[in-house]
């Protein structure tokens, strides 16, 4: 893969609408009232369009957890200290986090990508480092209340690193990728992206994240307002928004989504932070929404606004707000089920033939 | 099992609230912000209460599809002819229906219970009859626009047959049962139950079922109004409501739910028809709600009213309206995932120990 970002963006194309029409024809023949399984049909047909096939395969799955730290964490915007980012990377590799339990249940591999963790990872002492991808851009972003989070060059680098890691998984036969995130402070960065891109109000977009108290919430809001006033990111320039108020892991997620669209594979976007990445990907190339599924609706209040902006309906609504890719992993089970309905259920003709055999 | 219905109702008890408190303590220790996986925690803790254990097991699963015909089908309340009920039983046994695809995906066995199908089943010619339970009460209910659907004795018989079939599954080691239904005309019967028990309006409770046109919808509404006026079922007497406007398969579902509560096992209630059965079970014994999960919110408009009446929140909302147990089967995947989160995720203490080992 030697593509530049502009090569990638040029190649991404909309999905094949003709196959979607054919897939709807198959749905109409299934032995049930018309479209009686609701969104399961929509999901299966979207997969058909993405892959250009009437027999989509989502068997081999992976969750890519992009991790990075945020200079803005110094402003007291999180209920947890920055060291938690590195600690959780160790927990992911040890298989003990929420995402590990849910990915195992979904039959998905968990890969962890260091996009820019502040603390040096003791790689030699970590378990299962075959699941770790070292793509660190810097030891965390800058505090964006004072300076842009990163340079425009670093923003492009973050996107392309995400693109490359995901492309590698697709090259190894992965059919379906889910995005995940880890980074203390990243709901603040995501709120900044969401507010800028979706033109939302501060109260609608900033929530409690991991669970800050009311003072912390007020600090988060003033931090986001300050950063947007200071840097004035251009709401139609994905790299500008990412550079000024984003994060390295958010850039990686955007690149992962672009990779899915580039390789004509489906991607399940997790919650608030992943969808901030999806907003960046969408600004870079609007077609990539064709390849996205929204795994769930997060408890974080701004998430619904982001999804509406992208025109995506969440598959699950379970009051979750963990990130890590947990909503994506859980939704993979539904996506899997949708494929089974589409491919395994008899048609009315087959069921009638079966019934005639029985009564003969 | 020689219990009478009154024995069963006497033995059913509320769940152990102390274990639920202990389970919440375990959730609080998991390596994530407090209750960050939302309803997954609620589900796991409810399972702990049901089984009286901190390590609930939902590995062995079954969907019990109760099938029966309805005299009221003669009033033109369905988009499909009555023969479809028997045909679909053949499809279930052949493994080709929506419920088969979704139950396979959930790892659940599908059992089909003939509670009173109008057409004689050609049992010798049917495939996989080891999955068929013959519990027929009559060749369909009576047309309840003219006479009660069944006698009170038949209503009790239907409930106890459902109880026995489900008890047999639990005795064979099943951990989790999902309810399913098949019966042309049964959204009309279910709407009658819902309107009577939930005191809902006819417009809120009667929907298009398998997809009747506007004339069919008007017929359904007038049929339900007529039946309730004619029979005046007593809204606090489950057997009276079931006998006057119910169905054999709905009675079977009510009995299946009572069996779960009796054996202290969880039951996933499917959509509109199954929840009508749950309303009957709840009238017979209010404690049984403690043992129920609502698999999904059906597209059928009255379903949300029924769930609210029972105080249950649906796990999924995917615009489904097939019945057969499909919403229950799909929700089993989420319930399974909730158990894995509860039992497999590290505590903060374990994750910290892991992190210290790494940095030493």
Interface residues (C-beta under 8 A of the other chain):
Chain A: X30 X31 X32 X33 X34 X36 X37 X38 X39 X40 X79 X80 X86 X87 X88 X90 X91 X94 X96 X97 X98 X100 X101 X102 X104 X105 X106 X122 X125 X126 X210 X211 X299 X315 X316 X317 X318 X319 X320 X321 X322 X326 X330 X333 X334 X336 X337 X340 X341 X344 X345 X346 X350 X351 X352 X354 X355 X357 X358 X359 X360
Chain B: X30 X31 X32 X33 X34 X36 X37 X38 X39 X40 X79 X80 X86 X87 X88 X90 X91 X94 X96 X97 X98 X100 X101 X102 X104 X105 X106 X122 X125 X126 X210 X211 X299 X315 X316 X317 X318 X319 X320 X321 X322 X326 X330 X333 X334 X336 X337 X340 X341 X344 X345 X346 X350 X351 X352 X354 X355 X357 X358 X359 X360
